[in-house]
Each structure stands twice: as C-alpha cells, then as structure tokens.
Amino acid sequence: MRDFVRLGQIVRSARLAHGLSLNGLRAKHGFDLSLISRIENASIRSVPTPETIRRIARALDLNEIELLQLAGHISEGAPLRWERPRAWRVEEITRAA
C-alpha cells in the first residue's frame, strides 16, 4: 500500500535523528537534494526505484521492507524474503544416478 506521506515522515525523522540537513545527507551519501525533499514532503512525481529506497534505508538505518511497502514496491502480506534454491553439486548428481 502506497503511503507517501508516512514514507516522507519516516525519512525526515530519521534524517533529523542522525543530525543531518538535506545538504548533509547529500554530501555524506550522494543523494539528489530535490529527490529527498520531494520524498519528505510527499510531493513525489514518480515512485523512487527500489534501489533508491534501499539506499535511503541503509543510509538512515531504516527498515528496507517497511520503506519498500510504503513506496508501493511490496504489497503487505507478500513474502518478504525469497531464497534461491540450493544448487546441485556434481557429486550429488552422480550419487543419484
């Protein structure tokens, strides 16, 4: 469920808790100043990419899954983790034969 207002509130609160201005966040982590401002003010023209959301979450020590849900990249109730099936090893294949 998209909730850009809540997304912006969380990002702004975390940024301020880290003692960072918008310019400080840009300087320290390389974010586009206008993008962060638009996210914080819920005036997003287009949904930030999942990678951008992940970068913001990591930079501000936030929960990636929650931010991805608020941005609409993950629906609530969706599996939160996908694990790649274990690859077969050659010796397992030859033993089975």
Protein Blocks (a to p, Z undefined) as FASTA:
>chain_A
ZZfklmmmmmmmmmmmnopafklmmmmnopafklmmmmmnopafbdcdfklmmmmmmmno
pafklmmmmnopacghiafbdcddddddfklmmmmZZ
